[in-house]
Amino acid sequence: MAITVRELTELPHLRMEVVAGSSGLDHLVTWAHSSDLDRPWAWLSGGELLMKNGRTLPRNADEQVDFIEGLVSAHTSALVIGSDPESPPISERALRRADDLGMPVLGVPYSMSFIVLSRTVADALLNEEASRATRTEKIYDTIHAAVAGDDPGVFVRRLKAELSCELYIVDSETLNPILDGTPSPPDGLCDRLREEIAARDGVVPGTLRFAGQSKGEVVVVEVPYEEPTFLIAFYPNKPPLDLVLLQHAATAVAVEVAHASLRADYQRQLGTDLLSQLLEGRLDSQTGAAQLHQREISPTMASLLAIDGADATEERRLHIGLRRRGIAHLLLRRERVLFLLLEEEPGDIERHALSPAVKSLLDRLSRNRTIGISNPLVDSSRAPAAAREALWALAGASADSPIMTYEEASPLPALQSQEEAQALVSRVLGSLIEYDAANGSDLVHSLSVFLETRRSWQRCAEVLNVHRQTVIYRMRRIEQLTERKLSETSDLAILWLALSAYAILRIDETGLLRRPLGAGEYSATD
């Protein structure tokens, strides 16, 4: 079993002398560690017997007091000083501070090898290591039980029993529990944790320790998971703390959180399928509303967001963040655009604004993301129109105004709304869209490339990877179908405006949302 500082001092062959801090002699020693660093406590996890060459002690009283206080902050069990004639004397102030704080300061002759001290402590810990191995095995056994039983609550209860403490698994930003059926930390503990993090300028060390409100000790470790997660352990009676075992517990928690995330991913896919059906107009108003209510989304309070360029990783991070904050949502990624349907507070909907929680999550996406927000959904059957509104707003967003609402957006100065844009596309490009659909051709795309390459037959042919004569034939066919001349400035202007609207709205001849342009395709707005 572990040895105490007092028991070490009673071993005659170690020749230890208690210089100060005798009230702390019952501290348990978890390890023996030598260091000549000026601030060694940054590298200690608690319970160490710190062995230090006397020559490297701070020279003045103020620095010695700071050194003692630093060791206490790291929960060091005792300070052992190997002194010789060149070691600076320990000031009376430092010794009094050690007495006040219960930090044992022990002296040993310079001839006493620190290796002997280390081996003495290691021998005492052998039995404890065997016990730790057994407890560690039981911790990992809880993972098998959790996966088989599919109940996070059972997992946490078993882990609590092994660690003999209260446990909370929370999101590091909101401090909300992230596993279903597991408890929330008490409000007082959350407030104290926020204070401790703020005192460290928002940076959480590998292990954060502080006293409980009335008694005991709180230990916080990070869970190795893709989204910031804390494992909070509260020891009511402040028993000996095994940080190694707690780190094993954090790893076990990471496995359970990942397992729970897989279950949530299945629900996310169901939500993706639902949003796809809504945007494609495949559900009537009543059916769509019923399915949205099952997902705890009210159409009257929901808006659709179009986010440019979010990849699969960002989609997953956004989903996890929203789920951890209890914000009902649906996600659908169509290549370069991520659609997000979510319910906001009534006041936010009226202002066409995002709540602070959603805004903070979107801010965590990669830089240079732009976002378009539709008008309120109101009715599930209005989803295709909301998608066009969101895309219209997205086209009006910029680096200076990265979040744009439909009512504020004006991506094409000649058009005031997406309805006007859709009408223009139907009137000017409708014949080309219908011809492409019926014949499997690509006249709309060819026209876009032709205008983008400044009506150069050769450059257009190179981009399209076709013969120059093929480009000439396609342009003549376009002139026939649209009844517009590519040599006339007025016709060119209207065709360019229609192509720009078409690229923004991404609509087909039925007026429904179609697949966005792929990464290798050419767009008039690229």
Secondary structure, DSSP 8 states (H G I E B T S, - for coil): --EEHHHHHT-GGG--EEEE-GGGTT-EE-EEEE---SSGGGG--SSEEEEEEGGGS-SSHHHHHHHHHHHHHTT--EEEEEE-TTS----HHHHHHHHHHT--EEEEETTS-HHHHHHHHHHHHHHHHHHHHHHHHHHHHHHHHHHHHT-HHHHHHHHHHHHTSEEEEEETTT--B-STT-----HHHHHHHHHHHHHTTT---SEEEEE-SSSSEEEEEE--SSS-EEEEEEETT-----HHHHHHHHHHHHHHHHHHHHHHHHHHHHHHHHHHHHHTT-S-HHHHHHHHHHTT--GGGEEEEEEET--HHHHHHHHHHHHHTT--EEEEEETTEEEEEEE--HHHHHHT---HHHHHHHHTS-TT--EEE-S---SGGGHHHHHHHHHHHHHH--SSS-EEETTT--SSTT-SSHHHHHHHHHHHHHHHHHHHHHHT--HHHHHHHHHHTTT-HHHHHHHHTS-HHHHHHHHHHHHHHHT--TT-HHHHHHHHHHHHHHHHH-B-TTSSB-----TTS--TT-
